[in-house]
Amino acid sequence: MSICVLSRAAVFGVCAGWLGSAIADVPEIPDAPVAAQSLSGSKWKVSIGPGIMVSPKYPGARAMAVLPLPSVDISYDDRVFSQALDVLGLNLLKGDDWHVGTAISFDFQSRNESDDPRLRGLGNVHAGPKLKLFADYSVSFVTGSVSAMQDIAATGQGLLVSADLAANLPVTPKLPVSVGPGVTWANAVYTRTLFGVSPQQSAASGMTAYGTSSGVRDVHLNGYASYDFTPHWTGSVAATVGKLQRFAADSPITQRKVELNVFAGLNYRF
């Protein structure tokens, strides 16, 4: 399951903070208005609620999957945080307009033979935690961000590196909107696991053998919008539309080259 939109949402808005990129990857978002940071005036910022994600069942899949997820945005003094898929993060360095940090993220990206009859014989690809390094910088209404996510659970998902730009457009004080392009690069381990077909897998599945290498995984467009219904309740939507490139696009596993990931959440701000 591709869930990069949650990571990007964590930088593109306060939906869970992403949800940001990415994800792909969450999430990279403009800072929330001052009134949204903490209703109590403390250094704690806590916002939680239900969420739902719609994404391809696995990378390159035609079928979509719907997954209920919590929408979470918790931070202390803009230093320690838990947002979207970033279970625990730390801004190691920060200023008024920039952050550099790290996080332990959980990525639901996976693939099972049971997802589609075509996949029988390819084996399963399991989801697992990843180590994330990130940096973002804002100038005027534009935010640029980069992030790297490394598999640390031996799931064979390798390394993904994303770069994104976002134009932050406050349509109204209650309706911030962000939109911008991005690109994701994958190393050879990732492309081999998710899009490659070894001779052994080819013999077991009947699918044509397919070798891969490192390269651009996708180019994408991110969008984010939130609306403050009340001082406590906020609804948000984050979406990423991407087009697979190179080894990902040409793989015999891939059924659809255009990916859509959407996350919607309704949060209560304490």
Summary of the structure (lengths in Angstrom):
residues: 270
radius of gyration: 18.2
end to end distance: 31.6
largest distance: 62.5
contacts: 1098
relative contact order: 0.21
helix: 14%
strand: 51%
